[in-house]
Amino acid sequence: MSSITRKVIIVDDEPLIREGLFAMVDWESLGFEVAGLFEDGEDAWEFLQSNKQIDVVITDIQMDVCTGLGLLKRIRDADYRTRVLIISGYDEFRYLREAMIRGIDNYLLKPINKEELIRSLQQIHESLFIEYRKSRELFEGTLLMKNNILNQIVMNNYSIRDVHEKCGMLNIDLEDSGFQVVVMDTITRQRKVPLLEERQLSEFAIRNVAQEAIARDERVYVFGNQQSQIILLFTGINHNNQAAISKRMEEMIALIQKVLKIQVVAFLGKPCTAWRDIYLSYQSAMELYDYRYFVDTASVIDYSKQNREKKKETVSKELGFIHMNLLMENHDYEAILKELESTGKKLQEIQMPDLHIVRTVFIDFALFCMSHLRQMEFEILEHASHFPKSVDALFQADSKEKLYEHFKQLAQTLLQTLQRLKMNRNTNIVEKVVKFIDSHFMDGLTLQQLSQQFHISAPYLGKRLKIELGQQFNEYLHHVRISKAKNLLLISDESVKDIAEKVGYAEPNYFYSQFKRITGKSPMEFKKGN
């Protein structure tokens, strides 16, 4: 039986039967909670109208004020999905026939048999659970379809026919002109919250609160993507309501912080007029994405308000960042590292007491570096554990000298990482990785560990291995381990369990299944046959 507790009411004008039914069975053990006892159909109907979550009504068919048949008629006419169990006497079959036509789950004859009541309740509970499961499957299937088509639209990866068909079926209205994408994610500089340890769980929780915040606004769609970001697509955007989006997002992230104790940042993309340009709004929001590493409070960052300060542009030019940005485009990271050495001296020469502007210029350059890392599918936090502390130090610096030193450390980390990635992409990194796997196959190797070992992004390494080896990383590792196991089976008398552990399998059964899948034989069949 499912763990869902169902609510039931009992309706009978005879107190003895009404109270007797309530006392007859252990409702909790059957998965029910008795929400009320009523002496006539009128009182019960009044209660049902304000308590539509009642799952089951057990009612006598004959009562003075409003009969059970009258109550059943009202329930069906109102299209309530409430299940009905009728209590009937031997001389009431003509009424019972009409009740069955209107739709009841079962009927019980007086005097009521306890075992029959329990059996009827169990059948109803099981039926309700099946109905719930089907509705959930339908809802989740619809949600997945909606999620997929909206992701295809923001990624500019769709067929127009597919969009028209699915959006029509899923009630996604793209006819209104005016769209804006908002990307929302957690900030990295916040105290540890247990919910943040589970990335997918926190995404699910944030998305639910966001959905609740937009309530019944049919012009806003909330969905997630594979990176566990929450995306909101606002439709029907015009000059009159565009400013309100920023305000709504501020209210939403405040609600998320209040409910979940999690701080998030919302990136507002550039508005667009046609639905085919929604991807451009998404791209402009993602240009701001790396700000999540630098903000330390829940924030709304608007694309249209970024990089507009003339003073900041002046400082950036005087510190040499315009030139360094050009070097960055040419991937000349070594030259940038040399340029950084003179940045400190230039900073001392600038008569700029406002550290905030200088800090912002430094952060913009760090974001530029991170955008290049992202193009290489590289996530800095996965490879540089000290990175968050470097960011914190940048914000805590209270003088030009300290600010420059902390920025220099941060920039060197990013630029040296870019240098290593460039070098590894220009060398036969696969050959080095294969040699490492061949000598460490018995360890719990993962693609993520290898990417950290060789300073290269995991997705890129996975693609290179697949292209050059013709196999996914995990499949290649299995073949290496099974090959070593075959040698050990032939030259040693060790048990299969010991050999499995030696080649990297903690579970003998898993080793057995992989061995048979690859060789077509069990370990012992292989040993005996050779």
Kinemage of the C-alpha trace (Angstrom):
@kinemage 1
@onewidth
@group {chain A} dominant
@subgroup {mainchain}
@vectorlist {calphas} color= white
{ca met a 1} P 0.000 0.000 0.000
{ca ser a 2} L 1.233 3.496 -0.810
{ca ser a 3} L 2.278 5.901 1.964
{ca ile a 4} L -0.244 8.555 0.845
{ca thr a 5} L -2.929 9.196 3.474
{ca arg a 6} L -6.408 9.621 1.987
{ca lys a 7} L -9.166 11.672 3.600
{ca val a 8} L -12.634 10.223 4.138
{ca ile a 9} L -15.948 11.461 5.564
{ca ile a 10} L -18.800 9.348 6.942
{ca val a 11} L -22.412 10.402 6.373
{ca asp a 12} L -25.317 8.655 8.147
{ca asp a 13} L -28.337 9.965 10.041
{ca glu a 14} L -28.126 7.140 12.594
{ca pro a 15} L -25.538 8.034 15.285
{ca leu a 16} L -24.986 4.370 16.147
{ca ile a 17} L -23.998 3.493 12.562
{ca arg a 18} L -22.044 6.725 12.068
{ca glu a 19} L -19.980 6.303 15.235
{ca gly a 20} L -19.820 2.537 14.750
{ca leu a 21} L -18.200 2.899 11.336
{ca phe a 22} L -15.653 5.325 12.750
{ca ala a 23} L -14.723 2.875 15.546
{ca met a 24} L -14.945 -0.299 13.445
{ca val a 25} L -11.530 -0.184 11.703
{ca asp a 26} L -8.032 1.171 12.216
{ca trp a 27} L -8.237 3.917 9.572
{ca glu a 28} L -4.593 4.967 9.865
{ca ser a 29} L -3.273 1.466 9.161
{ca leu a 30} L -5.437 1.363 6.024
{ca gly a 31} L -4.018 4.673 4.810
{ca phe a 32} L -7.024 6.852 5.655
{ca glu a 33} L -7.843 9.778 7.903
{ca val a 34} L -11.451 10.461 8.909
{ca ala a 35} L -11.962 14.172 8.258
{ca gly a 36} L -15.556 14.415 9.503
{ca leu a 37} L -18.789 12.695 10.571
{ca phe a 38} L -22.109 14.093 9.270
{ca glu a 39} L -25.732 13.257 9.945
{ca asp a 40} L -27.147 14.272 6.558
{ca gly a 41} L -26.119 14.909 2.957
{ca glu a 42} L -26.685 18.663 3.186
{ca asp a 43} L -24.037 19.176 5.895
{ca ala a 44} L -21.668 16.820 4.093
{ca trp a 45} L -22.103 18.694 0.778
{ca glu a 46} L -21.422 22.042 2.448
{ca phe a 47} L -18.213 20.591 3.907
{ca leu a 48} L -17.145 19.096 0.558
{ca gln a 49} L -17.510 22.428 -1.220
{ca ser a 50} L -14.878 24.007 1.014
{ca asn a 51} L -12.746 20.834 1.365
{ca lys a 52} L -12.321 19.543 -2.179
{ca gln a 53} L -9.365 17.367 -1.170
{ca ile a 54} L -11.680 14.732 0.370
{ca asp a 55} L -10.934 11.449 -1.408
{ca val a 56} L -13.749 9.173 -0.190
{ca val a 57} L -17.334 9.645 0.945
{ca ile a 58} L -19.050 6.786 2.806
{ca thr a 59} L -22.755 7.586 2.876
{ca asp a 60} L -26.069 5.982 3.715
{ca ile a 61} L -28.364 5.935 0.681
{ca gln a 62} L -31.477 6.957 2.661
{ca met a 63} L -31.464 10.082 4.884
{ca asp a 64} L -34.104 12.685 5.700
{ca val a 65} L -32.655 16.093 4.707
{ca cys a 66} L -30.485 15.110 1.718
{ca thr a 67} L -30.205 11.465 0.703
{ca gly a 68} L -27.002 9.707 -0.190
{ca leu a 69} L -28.313 9.575 -3.744
{ca gly a 70} L -28.790 13.363 -3.732
{ca leu a 71} L -25.278 13.841 -2.336
{ca leu a 72} L -23.862 11.531 -5.032
{ca lys a 73} L -25.685 13.516 -7.746
{ca arg a 74} L -24.216 16.794 -6.475
{ca ile a 75} L -20.719 15.296 -6.337
{ca arg a 76} L -20.930 14.012 -9.928
{ca asp a 77} L -22.589 17.165 -11.297
{ca ala a 78} L -19.774 19.248 -9.764
{ca asp a 79} L -17.276 16.886 -11.451
{ca tyr a 80} L -15.505 16.095 -8.161
{ca arg a 81} L -13.231 13.066 -8.427
{ca thr a 82} L -14.285 11.908 -4.943
{ca arg a 83} L -14.846 8.150 -4.555
{ca val a 84} L -18.209 7.133 -3.096
{ca leu a 85} L -19.044 4.056 -1.004
{ca ile a 86} L -22.784 3.524 -0.465
{ca ile a 87} L -24.399 1.955 2.615
{ca ser a 88} L -27.669 0.278 1.685
{ca gly a 89} L -30.518 -1.739 3.211
{ca tyr a 90} L -32.051 -4.846 1.644
{ca asp a 91} L -35.163 -2.939 0.479
{ca glu a 92} L -33.261 -0.129 -1.266
{ca phe a 93} L -32.095 -1.838 -4.455
{ca arg a 94} L -34.075 0.502 -6.730
{ca tyr a 95} L -32.095 3.452 -5.296
{ca leu a 96} L -28.890 1.448 -5.458
{ca arg a 97} L -29.358 0.835 -9.166
{ca glu a 98} L -29.466 4.596 -9.854
{ca ala a 99} L -26.393 5.090 -7.626
{ca met a 100} L -24.471 2.511 -9.644
{ca ile a 101} L -25.414 4.293 -12.876
{ca arg a 102} L -24.093 7.592 -11.450
{ca gly a 103} L -20.850 5.916 -10.424
{ca ile a 104} L -19.983 4.425 -7.049
{ca asp a 105} L -16.992 2.340 -6.030
{ca asn a 106} L -18.911 -0.231 -3.998
{ca tyr a 107} L -21.900 -0.680 -1.746
{ca leu a 108} L -22.177 -2.262 1.698
{ca leu a 109} L -25.309 -3.896 2.985
{ca lys a 110} L -26.510 -3.339 6.535
{ca pro a 111} L -25.512 -4.674 8.981
{ca ile a 112} L -22.012 -3.748 7.849
{ca asn a 113} L -19.425 -6.517 7.771
{ca lys a 114} L -16.027 -5.355 9.053
{ca glu a 115} L -13.989 -7.523 6.660
{ca glu a 116} L -16.023 -6.340 3.673
{ca leu a 117} L -15.526 -2.701 4.709
{ca ile a 118} L -11.759 -3.203 5.030
{ca arg a 119} L -11.582 -4.957 1.648
{ca ser a 120} L -13.558 -2.139 -0.035
{ca leu a 121} L -11.329 0.521 1.528
{ca gln a 122} L -8.171 -1.312 0.420
{ca gln a 123} L -9.486 -1.559 -3.143
{ca ile a 124} L -10.328 2.158 -3.196
{ca his a 125} L -6.910 3.095 -1.787
{ca glu a 126} L -5.128 0.964 -4.391
{ca ser a 127} L -7.296 2.396 -7.169
{ca leu a 128} L -6.547 5.961 -5.997
{ca phe a 129} L -2.826 5.203 -5.955
{ca ile a 130} L -2.887 3.834 -9.522
{ca glu a 131} L -4.797 6.922 -10.629
{ca tyr a 132} L -2.290 9.176 -8.829
{ca arg a 133} L 0.655 7.362 -10.388
{ca lys a 134} L -0.802 7.679 -13.896
{ca ser a 135} L -1.530 11.375 -13.394
{ca arg a 136} L 2.027 11.927 -12.109
{ca glu a 137} L 3.482 10.071 -15.096
{ca leu a 138} L 1.353 12.169 -17.444
{ca phe a 139} L 2.330 15.388 -15.616
{ca glu a 140} L 6.036 14.510 -15.551
{ca gly a 141} L 5.932 13.474 -19.208
{ca thr a 142} L 4.299 16.781 -20.143
{ca leu a 143} L 6.796 18.671 -17.961
{ca leu a 144} L 9.709 16.872 -19.644
{ca met a 145} L 8.367 17.665 -23.117
{ca lys a 146} L 7.895 21.317 -22.165
{ca asn a 147} L 11.386 21.428 -20.654
{ca asn a 148} L 12.922 19.899 -23.797
{ca ile a 149} L 11.242 22.174 -26.347
{ca leu a 150} L 11.996 25.316 -24.309
{ca asn a 151} L 15.653 24.254 -24.015
{ca gln a 152} L 15.790 23.694 -27.765
{ca ile a 153} L 14.422 27.212 -28.327
{ca val a 154} L 16.939 28.947 -26.021
{ca met a 155} L 19.784 26.889 -27.506
{ca asn a 156} L 18.651 27.672 -31.086
{ca asn a 157} L 18.496 23.942 -31.813
{ca tyr a 158} L 15.044 23.146 -33.166
{ca ser a 159} L 12.895 22.614 -36.228
{ca ile a 160} L 10.163 25.215 -36.782
{ca arg a 161} L 7.586 22.475 -37.370
{ca asp a 162} L 8.525 20.831 -34.057
{ca val a 163} L 8.210 24.139 -32.206
{ca his a 164} L 4.772 24.897 -33.653
{ca glu a 165} L 3.429 21.386 -32.992
{ca lys a 166} L 4.747 20.975 -29.451
{ca cys a 167} L 4.109 24.531 -28.305
{ca gly a 168} L 0.533 24.225 -29.520
{ca met a 169} L 0.082 20.918 -27.716
{ca leu a 170} L 1.739 22.163 -24.495
{ca asn a 171} L 0.028 25.580 -24.389
{ca ile a 172} L 3.272 27.491 -24.846
{ca asp a 173} L 2.282 30.817 -26.376
{ca leu a 174} L 4.948 32.308 -28.620
{ca glu a 175} L 2.536 34.507 -30.551
{ca asp a 176} L 3.024 37.521 -28.250
{ca ser a 177} L 5.934 39.627 -29.429
{ca gly a 178} L 8.567 40.596 -26.878
{ca phe a 179} L 10.674 38.037 -24.987
{ca gln a 180} L 13.352 38.086 -22.298
{ca val a 181} L 15.358 35.209 -20.829
{ca val a 182} L 16.520 35.167 -17.218
{ca val a 183} L 19.107 32.609 -16.044
{ca met a 184} L 19.204 31.921 -12.330
{ca asp a 185} L 21.786 30.004 -10.301
{ca thr a 186} L 23.322 29.856 -6.849
{ca ile a 187} L 26.204 32.178 -5.974
{ca thr a 188} L 29.444 30.474 -4.993
{ca arg a 189} L 30.463 32.907 -2.245
{ca gln a 190} L 27.947 31.939 0.447
{ca arg a 191} L 28.009 29.926 3.623
{ca lys a 192} L 27.522 26.196 3.279
{ca val a 193} L 23.900 25.082 3.253
{ca pro a 194} L 23.147 21.319 3.247
{ca leu a 195} L 20.790 21.704 0.287
{ca leu a 196} L 23.638 23.125 -1.849
{ca glu a 197} L 25.573 19.853 -1.550
{ca glu a 198} L 23.015 18.183 -3.816
{ca arg a 199} L 23.124 20.205 -7.047
{ca gln a 200} L 20.060 18.613 -8.673
{ca leu a 201} L 18.044 18.714 -5.457
{ca ser a 202} L 18.777 22.410 -4.910
{ca glu a 203} L 17.847 23.135 -8.543
{ca phe a 204} L 14.532 21.304 -8.054
{ca ala a 205} L 13.797 23.234 -4.845
{ca ile a 206} L 14.689 26.623 -6.379
{ca arg a 207} L 12.606 25.885 -9.462
{ca asn a 208} L 9.594 25.015 -7.286
{ca val a 209} L 9.864 28.282 -5.356
{ca ala a 210} L 10.288 30.204 -8.623
{ca gln a 211} L 7.191 28.487 -10.013
{ca glu a 212} L 5.286 29.428 -6.878
{ca ala a 213} L 6.488 33.030 -7.146
{ca ile a 214} L 5.123 33.491 -10.668
{ca ala a 215} L 1.869 31.841 -9.527
{ca arg a 216} L -0.660 31.737 -12.373
{ca asp a 217} L 1.144 34.094 -14.735
{ca glu a 218} L 0.732 32.223 -18.021
{ca arg a 219} L 3.219 34.513 -19.783
{ca val a 220} L 6.219 33.209 -17.812
{ca tyr a 221} L 7.744 29.739 -18.296
{ca val a 222} L 10.121 28.211 -15.745
{ca phe a 223} L 12.359 25.291 -16.697
{ca gly a 224} L 15.796 23.812 -16.058
{ca asn a 225} L 18.707 22.616 -18.180
{ca gln a 226} L 21.473 20.013 -17.968
{ca gln a 227} L 23.736 22.427 -16.065
{ca ser a 228} L 21.120 22.627 -13.265
{ca gln a 229} L 20.456 26.279 -14.028
{ca ile a 230} L 16.922 27.641 -13.703
{ca ile a 231} L 15.697 29.513 -16.765
{ca leu a 232} L 12.711 31.840 -16.943
{ca leu a 233} L 11.257 32.900 -20.271
{ca phe a 234} L 9.151 36.059 -20.033
{ca thr a 235} L 6.784 36.635 -22.953
{ca gly a 236} L 4.686 39.640 -23.984
{ca ile a 237} L 7.503 42.040 -23.061
{ca asn a 238} L 7.161 45.717 -23.986
{ca his a 239} L 8.584 49.071 -22.819
{ca asn a 240} L 5.855 49.404 -20.202
{ca asn a 241} L 6.491 46.141 -18.353
{ca gln a 242} L 10.197 45.559 -19.057
{ca ala a 243} L 11.335 47.420 -15.937
{ca ala a 244} L 8.989 45.313 -13.807
{ca ile a 245} L 10.905 42.107 -14.624
{ca ser a 246} L 13.935 43.214 -12.625
{ca lys a 247} L 11.646 44.007 -9.671
{ca arg a 248} L 9.924 40.617 -9.954
{ca met a 249} L 13.275 38.832 -9.976
{ca glu a 250} L 14.401 40.752 -6.879
{ca glu a 251} L 11.237 39.598 -5.099
{ca met a 252} L 11.760 36.041 -6.316
{ca ile a 253} L 15.355 35.696 -5.143
{ca ala a 254} L 14.357 37.240 -1.782
{ca leu a 255} L 11.651 34.558 -1.477
{ca ile a 256} L 14.166 31.820 -2.353
{ca gln a 257} L 16.540 33.104 0.314
{ca lys a 258} L 13.732 33.237 2.888
{ca val a 259} L 12.325 29.775 2.125
{ca leu a 260} L 15.468 27.787 1.238
{ca lys a 261} L 18.214 29.833 2.978
{ca ile a 262} L 20.026 29.861 -0.365
{ca gln a 263} L 21.384 32.938 -2.128
{ca val a 264} L 20.936 33.052 -5.887
{ca val a 265} L 21.815 35.468 -8.641
{ca ala a 266} L 19.556 36.230 -11.617
{ca phe a 267} L 21.037 37.237 -14.983
{ca leu a 268} L 18.653 39.225 -17.187
{ca gly a 269} L 19.330 38.787 -20.885
{ca lys a 270} L 18.734 41.360 -23.587
{ca pro a 271} L 15.034 41.588 -24.588
{ca cys a 272} L 14.101 40.544 -28.127
{ca thr a 273} L 10.978 40.975 -30.241
{ca ala a 274} L 10.723 37.650 -32.168
{ca trp a 275} L 10.649 34.163 -30.661
{ca arg a 276} L 13.371 33.024 -33.080
{ca asp a 277} L 15.731 35.492 -31.329
{ca ile a 278} L 15.087 34.059 -27.846
{ca tyr a 279} L 18.455 32.303 -28.063
{ca leu a 280} L 20.153 35.710 -28.338
{ca ser a 281} L 18.509 36.797 -25.080
{ca tyr a 282} L 19.763 33.573 -23.483
{ca gln a 283} L 23.288 34.096 -24.830
{ca ser a 284} L 23.413 37.646 -23.458
{ca ala a 285} L 22.301 36.350 -20.041
{ca met a 286} L 25.035 33.683 -20.154
{ca glu a 287} L 27.646 36.357 -20.916
{ca leu a 288} L 27.035 37.521 -17.355
{ca tyr a 289} L 26.994 34.016 -15.840
{ca asp a 290} L 30.482 34.027 -14.344
{ca tyr a 291} L 29.507 36.948 -12.111
{ca arg a 292} L 28.124 34.242 -9.780
{ca tyr a 293} L 31.725 33.659 -8.686
{ca phe a 294} L 32.163 37.270 -7.630
{ca val a 295} L 28.907 38.429 -6.054
{ca asp a 296} L 28.488 37.705 -2.350
{ca thr a 297} L 24.808 38.548 -1.900
{ca ala a 298} L 21.631 37.616 -3.740
{ca ser a 299} L 21.593 39.868 -6.814
{ca val a 300} L 19.889 40.719 -10.092
{ca ile a 301} L 22.346 41.541 -12.880
{ca asp a 302} L 20.872 43.117 -15.988
{ca tyr a 303} L 22.665 42.833 -19.332
{ca ser a 304} L 21.382 46.225 -20.428
{ca lys a 305} L 23.067 47.912 -17.440
{ca gln a 306} L 26.474 46.279 -17.750
{ca asn a 307} L 29.651 47.842 -19.111
{ca arg a 308} L 28.149 51.297 -19.541
{ca glu a 309} L 30.253 53.258 -17.050
{ca lys a 310} L 32.594 55.664 -18.843
{ca lys a 311} L 34.828 55.940 -15.806
{ca lys a 312} L 35.372 52.181 -15.735
{ca glu a 313} L 36.299 52.137 -19.424
{ca thr a 314} L 38.864 54.869 -18.799
{ca val a 315} L 40.480 52.973 -15.917
{ca ser a 316} L 40.515 49.775 -17.966
{ca lys a 317} L 42.349 51.532 -20.786
{ca glu a 318} L 44.887 53.201 -18.467
{ca leu a 319} L 45.701 49.883 -16.793
{ca gly a 320} L 46.388 48.224 -20.152
{ca phe a 321} L 43.430 45.852 -20.198
{ca ile a 322} L 42.329 46.885 -23.690
{ca his a 323} L 45.654 45.601 -25.008
{ca met a 324} L 45.511 42.486 -22.801
{ca asn a 325} L 42.048 41.680 -24.147
{ca leu a 326} L 43.470 41.706 -27.681
{ca leu a 327} L 46.265 39.388 -26.560
{ca met a 328} L 43.608 37.142 -25.020
{ca glu a 329} L 41.800 36.859 -28.348
{ca asn a 330} L 45.102 35.713 -29.886
{ca his a 331} L 45.585 33.184 -27.037
{ca asp a 332} L 48.920 34.818 -26.139
{ca tyr a 333} L 48.647 34.047 -22.417
{ca glu a 334} L 52.383 34.284 -21.792
{ca ala a 335} L 52.430 37.888 -23.052
{ca ile a 336} L 49.483 38.756 -20.794
{ca leu a 337} L 51.290 37.344 -17.750
{ca lys a 338} L 54.208 39.656 -18.537
{ca glu a 339} L 51.844 42.627 -18.988
{ca leu a 340} L 50.326 41.945 -15.569
{ca glu a 341} L 53.667 42.695 -13.920
{ca ser a 342} L 53.398 46.343 -14.998
{ca thr a 343} L 49.718 46.696 -14.031
{ca gly a 344} L 50.604 47.333 -10.378
{ca lys a 345} L 52.856 50.258 -11.303
{ca lys a 346} L 50.167 51.745 -13.610
{ca leu a 347} L 47.633 51.417 -10.818
{ca gln a 348} L 49.768 53.520 -8.474
{ca glu a 349} L 49.941 56.283 -11.084
{ca ile a 350} L 46.142 56.548 -11.442
{ca gln a 351} L 44.574 59.164 -9.193
{ca met a 352} L 41.525 57.045 -8.497
{ca pro a 353} L 40.536 56.760 -4.841
{ca asp a 354} L 37.438 54.643 -5.678
{ca leu a 355} L 38.607 51.040 -5.179
{ca his a 356} L 35.210 49.782 -6.308
{ca ile a 357} L 35.847 50.871 -9.919
{ca val a 358} L 39.302 49.265 -9.963
{ca arg a 359} L 37.904 46.069 -8.432
{ca thr a 360} L 35.177 45.994 -11.090
{ca val a 361} L 37.782 46.355 -13.881
{ca phe a 362} L 39.777 43.469 -12.378
{ca ile a 363} L 36.639 41.331 -12.096
{ca asp a 364} L 35.699 42.052 -15.719
{ca phe a 365} L 39.091 40.792 -16.870
{ca ala a 366} L 38.767 37.683 -14.705
{ca leu a 367} L 35.336 37.080 -16.251
{ca phe a 368} L 36.863 37.461 -19.716
{ca cys a 369} L 39.431 34.778 -18.847
{ca met a 370} L 36.678 32.534 -17.497
{ca ser a 371} L 34.639 32.938 -20.666
{ca his a 372} L 37.637 31.554 -22.596
{ca leu a 373} L 37.851 28.653 -20.145
{ca arg a 374} L 34.156 28.008 -20.645
{ca gln a 375} L 34.687 27.866 -24.410
{ca met a 376} L 37.126 25.040 -23.687
{ca glu a 377} L 34.450 23.321 -21.540
{ca phe a 378} L 36.574 23.883 -18.444
{ca glu a 379} L 35.082 24.521 -14.977
{ca ile a 380} L 37.648 26.331 -12.827
{ca leu a 381} L 36.125 25.330 -9.478
{ca glu a 382} L 36.610 21.653 -10.301
{ca his a 383} L 40.348 22.129 -10.764
{ca ala a 384} L 41.407 25.016 -8.513
{ca ser a 385} L 40.063 24.510 -4.983
{ca his a 386} L 41.693 27.761 -3.785
{ca phe a 387} L 39.823 29.843 -6.377
{ca pro a 388} L 36.907 30.880 -4.071
{ca lys a 389} L 39.389 32.059 -1.423
{ca ser a 390} L 41.198 34.154 -4.032
{ca val a 391} L 37.898 35.761 -4.962
{ca asp a 392} L 37.112 36.466 -1.294
{ca ala a 393} L 40.517 38.084 -0.832
{ca leu a 394} L 39.854 40.311 -3.853
{ca phe a 395} L 36.691 41.633 -2.209
{ca gln a 396} L 38.297 42.098 1.196
{ca ala a 397} L 41.264 44.106 -0.079
{ca asp a 398} L 41.157 47.637 1.350
{ca ser a 399} L 44.060 49.259 -0.533
{ca lys a 400} L 45.347 49.487 -4.107
{ca glu a 401} L 48.372 47.388 -3.213
{ca lys a 402} L 46.400 44.529 -1.663
{ca leu a 403} L 43.804 44.684 -4.420
{ca tyr a 404} L 46.485 44.338 -7.100
{ca glu a 405} L 48.277 41.479 -5.329
{ca his a 406} L 45.081 39.444 -4.910
{ca phe a 407} L 43.996 40.162 -8.477
{ca lys a 408} L 47.427 39.164 -9.757
{ca gln a 409} L 47.174 35.788 -7.989
{ca leu a 410} L 43.684 35.261 -9.356
{ca ala a 411} L 44.623 36.254 -12.903
{ca gln a 412} L 47.747 34.074 -12.832
{ca thr a 413} L 45.645 31.058 -11.837
{ca leu a 414} L 43.282 31.654 -14.751
{ca leu a 415} L 45.955 32.477 -17.326
{ca gln a 416} L 48.235 29.583 -16.347
{ca thr a 417} L 45.250 27.256 -16.623
{ca leu a 418} L 44.528 28.624 -20.103
{ca gln a 419} L 48.199 28.110 -20.986
{ca arg a 420} L 48.129 24.465 -19.857
{ca leu a 421} L 44.904 23.811 -21.744
{ca lys a 422} L 46.384 25.325 -24.906
{ca met a 423} L 49.551 23.238 -24.542
{ca asn a 424} L 47.662 20.014 -23.820
{ca arg a 425} L 45.359 20.546 -26.783
{ca asn a 426} L 48.411 20.922 -29.027
{ca thr a 427} L 50.064 17.706 -27.771
{ca asn a 428} L 48.992 14.084 -27.907
{ca ile a 429} L 47.326 14.133 -24.517
{ca val a 430} L 45.525 10.852 -25.223
{ca glu a 431} L 48.811 8.965 -25.388
{ca lys a 432} L 49.765 10.270 -21.936
{ca val a 433} L 46.338 9.461 -20.509
{ca val a 434} L 46.412 5.906 -21.896
{ca lys a 435} L 49.826 5.293 -20.293
{ca phe a 436} L 48.465 6.598 -17.001
{ca ile a 437} L 45.392 4.353 -17.207
{ca asp a 438} L 47.559 1.311 -18.007
{ca ser a 439} L 49.583 1.840 -14.833
{ca his a 440} L 46.705 2.961 -12.546
{ca phe a 441} L 43.805 0.805 -13.802
{ca met a 442} L 43.409 -0.786 -10.371
{ca asp a 443} L 42.567 2.594 -8.794
{ca gly a 444} L 39.076 4.090 -8.778
{ca leu a 445} L 39.755 6.159 -11.887
{ca thr a 446} L 37.175 8.619 -13.213
{ca leu a 447} L 37.240 10.952 -16.180
{ca gln a 448} L 37.056 13.869 -13.733
{ca gln a 449} L 40.190 12.681 -11.894
{ca leu a 450} L 42.074 12.302 -15.160
{ca ser a 451} L 41.042 15.782 -16.283
{ca gln a 452} L 42.453 17.203 -13.044
{ca gln a 453} L 45.626 15.127 -13.352
{ca phe a 454} L 46.304 16.413 -16.869
{ca his a 455} L 44.829 19.927 -16.519
{ca ile a 456} L 42.225 19.541 -19.231
{ca ser a 457} L 38.450 19.715 -19.206
{ca ala a 458} L 36.617 16.430 -18.635
{ca pro a 459} L 34.178 16.848 -21.601
{ca tyr a 460} L 37.046 17.630 -23.992
{ca leu a 461} L 39.133 14.698 -22.727
{ca gly a 462} L 36.140 12.379 -23.080
{ca lys a 463} L 35.670 13.458 -26.716
{ca arg a 464} L 39.385 12.996 -27.526
{ca leu a 465} L 39.433 9.498 -25.999
{ca lys a 466} L 36.309 8.505 -27.944
{ca ile a 467} L 37.765 9.785 -31.241
{ca glu a 468} L 41.228 8.235 -30.849
{ca leu a 469} L 40.344 4.999 -29.022
{ca gly a 470} L 36.955 4.373 -30.586
{ca gln a 471} L 35.529 3.825 -27.097
{ca gln a 472} L 34.115 5.828 -24.225
{ca phe a 473} L 36.484 6.205 -21.259
{ca asn a 474} L 34.571 3.761 -19.010
{ca glu a 475} L 34.447 1.100 -21.736
{ca tyr a 476} L 38.199 1.405 -22.376
{ca leu a 477} L 38.894 1.098 -18.641
{ca his a 478} L 36.747 -2.060 -18.448
{ca his a 479} L 38.697 -3.638 -21.328
{ca val a 480} L 42.042 -2.812 -19.709
{ca arg a 481} L 40.940 -4.287 -16.377
{ca ile a 482} L 39.483 -7.455 -17.930
{ca ser a 483} L 42.647 -7.930 -20.014
{ca lys a 484} L 44.759 -7.766 -16.822
{ca ala a 485} L 42.321 -10.132 -15.100
{ca lys a 486} L 42.652 -12.696 -17.927
{ca asn a 487} L 46.432 -12.730 -17.453
{ca leu a 488} L 46.078 -13.205 -13.681
{ca leu a 489} L 43.575 -16.043 -14.140
{ca leu a 490} L 46.056 -17.880 -16.362
{ca ile a 491} L 49.230 -17.406 -14.296
{ca ser a 492} L 47.969 -17.448 -10.688
{ca asp a 493} L 45.850 -19.572 -8.367
{ca glu a 494} L 44.226 -16.574 -6.679
{ca ser a 495} L 40.459 -16.565 -6.167
{ca val a 496} L 38.201 -14.704 -8.569
{ca lys a 497} L 37.309 -12.322 -5.718
{ca asp a 498} L 40.996 -11.443 -5.099
{ca ile a 499} L 41.671 -10.962 -8.816
{ca ala a 500} L 38.606 -8.724 -9.116
{ca glu a 501} L 39.950 -6.482 -6.331
{ca lys a 502} L 43.436 -6.431 -7.862
{ca val a 503} L 42.190 -5.108 -11.184
{ca gly a 504} L 39.921 -2.453 -9.622
{ca tyr a 505} L 36.516 -4.072 -9.008
{ca ala a 506} L 35.283 -3.810 -5.414
{ca glu a 507} L 32.195 -5.912 -6.191
{ca pro a 508} L 32.900 -9.496 -7.444
{ca asn a 509} L 29.450 -9.736 -9.047
{ca tyr a 510} L 30.080 -6.597 -11.076
{ca phe a 511} L 33.470 -7.973 -12.154
{ca tyr a 512} L 31.796 -11.241 -13.173
{ca ser a 513} L 29.168 -9.457 -15.299
{ca gln a 514} L 31.763 -7.250 -17.054
{ca phe a 515} L 34.094 -10.219 -17.654
{ca lys a 516} L 31.320 -12.280 -19.257
{ca arg a 517} L 30.079 -9.312 -21.302
{ca ile a 518} L 33.529 -8.694 -22.791
{ca thr a 519} L 34.878 -12.266 -23.146
{ca gly a 520} L 31.631 -14.212 -23.544
{ca lys a 521} L 32.708 -16.523 -20.710
{ca ser a 522} L 32.670 -16.511 -16.924
{ca pro a 523} L 36.088 -16.132 -15.202
{ca met a 524} L 36.191 -19.848 -14.283
{ca glu a 525} L 35.098 -20.958 -17.769
{ca phe a 526} L 37.886 -18.840 -19.205
{ca lys a 527} L 40.450 -20.316 -16.787
{ca lys a 528} L 39.402 -23.928 -17.477
{ca gly a 529} L 39.287 -23.420 -21.239
{ca asn a 530} L 42.830 -22.060 -21.395
